[in-house]
Amino acid sequence: MKQLIILGGGCFWCTEAVFEQVQGVQAVESGYCNGHFPDPSYEQVCTGQTGHVEVVQVTFDDELIPLRDILAIFFATHDPTTPNRQGHDVGPQYRSGIYLSEPSQEATARAVLQEAQQAHSGRVVTELMPVSDYSRAEEYHQRYYARHPHQGYCAAVIAPKVDKFRRVFAARLKPA
């Protein structure tokens, strides 16, 4: 059955690049959510004043990959212990978050979040809440890594995250 979850794991280019390669994922879209006003621009979100998070909307078939595994990949491919940052990307728009599209997702998300807390000695700062005010990011952000794999940020920051996913979750890779 088709499900949708929205995840904030720092720069949406990084998170999108990982989930585009996950077997059972049908679509990944970069966007913004949980801010103070509808349909912000990238420039507005980058000020850190809008309250929005850079996120990816992941559409997946839960008969091929359960939500639990989606969330395990999410926690393994970003640092959930740093508030409002991922590496050199700093600001509230880069916070770690799980944004639920369905109330039925909450129990699984809470269980996986608790497991992450235990694995990181209680230092996980990932927020868990219903999604609000989601809007799609500008077209030039969509599939950014796939279109620019040799760009400096992509090669230095995104490629290692994608490589880690491929190593740790090789059984979850989409067929070539």
C-alpha positions in Angstrom: 0.0 0.0 0.0 1.2 3.5 -0.9 2.4 5.6 2.1 3.9 9.1 2.4 6.3 10.3 5.1 8.2 13.6 5.3 11.7 13.7 6.6 14.1 16.5 7.6 17.6 15.4 7.7 19.6 18.5 7.0 20.0 19.6 3.4 17.2 18.1 1.3 19.7 17.3 -1.5 21.4 14.8 0.7 18.3 13.1 2.0 16.7 13.0 -1.5 19.8 11.4 -3.0 19.7 8.5 -0.6 15.9 7.8 -0.8 15.9 8.0 -4.6 17.9 4.7 -4.5 15.8 2.8 -2.0 13.9 -0.2 -3.3 10.2 0.3 -2.7 10.4 4.1 -2.8 8.2 5.4 -5.6 8.9 9.1 -5.5 11.0 11.6 -3.6 10.3 15.3 -3.6 12.3 18.1 -2.0 10.2 20.7 -0.1 9.6 22.8 2.9 7.2 22.2 5.9 6.1 23.3 9.4 6.8 27.0 9.0 4.9 30.1 9.7 3.4 30.9 6.2 2.5 29.1 3.0 4.7 28.6 0.0 8.0 30.1 1.0 10.9 30.5 -1.4 14.3 28.9 -0.9 15.8 32.3 -0.1 13.1 33.0 2.6 13.7 29.6 4.2 17.5 30.2 4.2 17.1 33.2 6.4 16.1 30.8 9.2 13.2 33.2 10.1 10.3 31.3 8.5 10.3 28.3 10.8 10.3 25.9 7.8 12.4 22.8 7.5 14.1 21.5 4.4 12.5 18.1 3.9 11.9 15.3 1.5 8.5 13.8 0.9 9.0 10.1 0.4 6.3 8.1 -1.3 6.8 4.3 -0.7 5.1 1.0 -1.0 4.9 -0.4 2.5 4.5 -3.9 1.1 8.0 -3.6 -0.4 9.6 -1.5 2.4 8.0 -0.9 5.8 8.0 2.5 7.5 10.3 1.1 10.1 13.0 0.5 7.5 12.5 3.9 5.9 13.2 5.4 9.3 16.2 3.2 10.0 17.7 4.5 6.7 16.9 8.0 7.7 18.6 7.8 11.1 21.7 6.0 9.6 22.3 8.6 6.9 22.2 11.9 8.9 23.3 13.0 12.3 20.2 13.2 14.5 22.2 14.6 17.5 23.0 18.1 16.3 20.3 20.7 16.8 19.7 23.0 13.8 22.6 21.7 11.7 24.1 19.0 9.6 27.8 19.4 9.1 28.5 22.9 7.8 24.8 23.5 7.1 23.6 25.5 10.0 20.2 27.0 10.8 16.7 25.9 12.0 15.9 24.9 8.4 18.4 22.0 8.7 16.9 20.5 11.9 16.2 16.8 12.1 12.5 15.8 11.9 9.9 13.2 11.1 6.7 14.8 9.9 3.8 12.4 9.9 1.2 12.4 7.1 -1.0 9.8 8.9 -1.7 9.4 12.6 -1.2 5.6 12.1 2.5 6.3 11.5 3.1 7.7 15.0 3.6 4.4 16.9 6.2 3.1 14.5 7.9 6.5 14.4 8.0 6.8 18.2 9.4 3.3 18.5 12.2 3.9 16.0 12.9 7.3 17.5 13.3 5.6 21.0 15.7 3.1 19.5 17.7 5.9 18.0 17.8 7.6 21.4 19.2 4.5 23.0 21.8 4.1 20.2 22.9 7.7 20.7 22.8 7.8 24.5 19.8 10.0 24.6 21.3 12.8 22.5 18.8 12.6 19.5 17.1 16.0 18.8 14.8 14.7 16.0 11.4 16.3 16.3 8.3 14.2 15.7 5.1 15.9 14.7 2.3 16.0 12.1 3.3 17.7 8.9 1.9 21.2 8.3 2.2 23.7 5.5 4.2 21.4 3.1 5.2 23.0 -0.2 7.3 21.7 -3.0 10.8 23.3 -3.4 11.7 25.0 -6.6 12.3 22.8 -9.6 16.1 23.4 -9.6 16.3 21.6 -6.2 14.6 18.4 -7.5 16.9 15.5 -8.2 19.9 17.9 -7.6 22.5 15.2 -6.8 21.4 13.1 -9.8 21.8 16.1 -12.1 25.1 17.5 -10.5 27.0 14.5 -9.0 30.4 16.2 -9.6 29.5 19.6 -8.2 31.7 20.3 -5.1 29.0 20.0 -2.4 27.6 16.9 -4.0 31.0 15.2 -4.3 32.2 16.2 -0.8 29.0 15.9 1.3 26.3 14.0 -0.5 28.4 11.2 -2.1 29.7 9.9 1.2 26.1 9.7 2.6 25.0 7.8 -0.5 28.0 5.5 -0.3 27.1 4.8 3.4 23.6 3.9 2.4 24.8 1.6 -0.4 27.2 -0.2 2.1 24.9 -0.5 5.1 21.6 -1.1 3.3 22.8 -3.0 0.1 19.8 -5.3 0.3 17.5 -2.2 0.0 19.1 -0.8 -3.2 16.9 -0.4 -6.2 17.9 -2.7 -9.0 20.4 -1.1 -11.4 
